[in-house]
Amino acid sequence: MSGPPAPAKPSAETRARLDLRWRGAHLLIAPHRLAFFLAMLVLAGASLWWALIQTSRVAGAAAMEPVLPAALAHGALMVFGFFPLFFSGFLFTAGPKWLRVPPWPVRRLLPPLLLLSLGWLAWLLGAQWQPSLALAGACFAVLGMVWISLLFWDLLQQSQAEDRMHARVIAVAFTVGTVCVAGLALALALGAPSVARLFVLAGLWGLDALVFVTVAHRMLPFFSLPSEHGAGSDNPWGTLGLLAGAAGFEALAVWMDAVVPYESRWGVAWVLLYGLVECTVGSVLLWRAWGWAQRQSLRNRLLRMFFLGFVWLGLAFLLHGAARWLALAGAPQWSLGATHALGMGCLASLMLAMVTRVSAGNSGRAQVADDTVWALFCLLQAAVALRLIAVQAGPAAPLVLLLAALLWAVAILAWAGRLASWYGRLRPDGRAG
């Protein structure tokens, strides 16, 4: 006589739904989980710290001023602190598929990602209280950047895929970023904060902007809805050569600005030419964006977020060009506004769109911008607008800067907290990833 039938083994989806706990071990399931989570930590810390700095300035609490120049500490965090971690999470997840090579095990990525994140958290603490700690953090970050760059170059060398152009450009961008972080650390060690600032600006264009435009050029057609040209056939970004060339030109121009004095005849000629190139590139990008908007439905909020980030890129080039000419007329403050149009407007908008889509898709959720994500994105746009208004706010500038920093912090902390809660949990559909 046979006994009772053995109970059916629960499906993977059922087991995932039963295990709803957040576990640190789950961060090692996929590269994007670990890298995005660490990026969220650095981003949240940097955003909170900057909001506190602005609050203390309005309140007159001078004791909150950092021991390093605040603009340098803030700029390095926003350029190098979290973007390379987000890039790593995406590239070591999607990159092997692009290149048709086996992915690295997540544990192989753990040491360099920890070096990067802990390095920039140490930079944050050291910038506030102890310069030697900030320098040590920058050195850890250099090691992390070198390690990650070598791992990605190794994938590229293994690949026999026919299309490796986008991956090559990204590998070059990581190399440029590594050099810039090393230059930042060396300049800080030598007591040259003005030179350190040049490395930050070069990294903004040569690492962050170059990686974003390259990834967007590769991926945005696949995110698009069908049009009369077919899904994926209409790329609003134009050619990769235009985008990569423009970003590379800006990174090199940082050093031209440093060596060519504005008051000289050659300096004036350079500024006029520089501004003309930027205004031309910005006009072409906005013209491409307008044409794409006429052909592509933007009812999809996630696609709209990509589109608005692209519009900010065109505006950033226009503002940079105009700022060059205005500086000759004695109004240099617009340069800072143009830099924030790029960093906050373009790159942060694309960050929200790309990271949300990758995180949702790899966690078994709908790849859409729901009401919460869209509201946070709009809050981010308000922060960008306030930051640009602060350029001409006069005596009210500290208060406007505080409002911008608070809006940014609220949007970022809510977004980061929501997505970070996904990374430590199993997918609800039971699949790997």
Phi, psi and omega in degrees: 000123182283149180280181180296148181297144178295141179298142181294138179290130182296146179291165178300322180295321179294317179298322179295320181288332179284327181263088183263004184285149175275123181233136177299328180297333180291343177294340182267008179288322183212152183302321184294328180299308183292310185294317180294321180297314179295323177298320179298321179298312180294316180299315180296316179297316180295321182290317178296316181300315182292325177295323177293321178299314180294323177297316181294326179292319179292323181279351180079023180269088185295338182296341180279351181295133181290160180282332171274157174307126188300318182296322179292313180299316180294314182298317180297319178296316184285336181269315187252345191289310186242333182301313179300330177290316175299317179301317182297317179299319180287313188291324180276356170263308182272330185305311179301329177290318176301315188271350179060050177229159177296140180285158173288143171299145183301324181295336176289333180272344186301311182300310181294326179292322176293320177301316180297308186292314180293326177299316182282332173292323175294321176302316180299312180294319181292324178298329181278322190232328189214105183304325180295327176291322177297318179296318178298319178298319178296323178293319175300319180297322177300313179300318178297317180295318178299314182298311181296319180299317180295321178297320181287320176299324179296317176300318182296319180290331178287335191286142171244014181297148182292319182257103178238009186298312181298319180294323179296316180298318180294320178298319177297318180299319178294324177295316177299316179299320178297316178298319181293319178294320177297319178297321177300313181296317181294317179297322178294319180296328181271002179070039181237073184297331180293324176288321177302322179296324178296322178294325177295314180295320178296323178291328178302316180274313188283341176249292189297303183296320182295317178294315182299312183291328179290314178296318180296321178298323179285318192262330188301321177301329179284337178277342189288157173276158180301141176231183180295344178266357182093150181298132175083359184267346186247104183259112183292345185279352183076208183279150177296327180300319178298312185290310181294321178296319179295316179294318178296320177301316181296320180296319178289324182295336175305320183280329174297318177301325185286332186255344180256110181293134183298328187282349179279164179297317179294326179296317179296317179298319180296315181297318179297317179293315180303311180297323179295317178299314182295316179295324178294313179298315179299319179295319179296316180296318179291324176297318177296319180296318179297316179295321179293321180296332179287335185256340188243127178295133178249021177293331176291117186297322181296319177294325178296324178295318175299316182298315181293325175298322178293320176299318178299326178297313177299317179295324180297318177296317179298316180294322177297316179298314179296324181295326177300312183290322179294329178297325176295332180270006177093023178231073186284349188294339183292340179299320179293322177296319179296321178298321179285333173298323177286305187291309181278317185285302184281298190293319179291324177296315178294325177300311180300317182292310185292313183294322177298315182294313180297317182295317179293313182297322182272002175246010177077018179256165179296135182274071183222162171263102180285185184301322181294311181297318181295320179296319178293323177297317179295323177297321177297318179297323177296321178296320178297315180301317179295322180295324178287323178297326182299336180300325182244021185277352178061227181299337181276000185304315181301322179291319179295319177298321178297315179298318179297316181295322179291316178298316177302312183297318180298312181298314184292316182294320178295316180294313181296318180297321180294311183287325179298331178291339178283322191294333181264010179240152176292154175296137181294340179269002176080358182279162177284154177129000000 
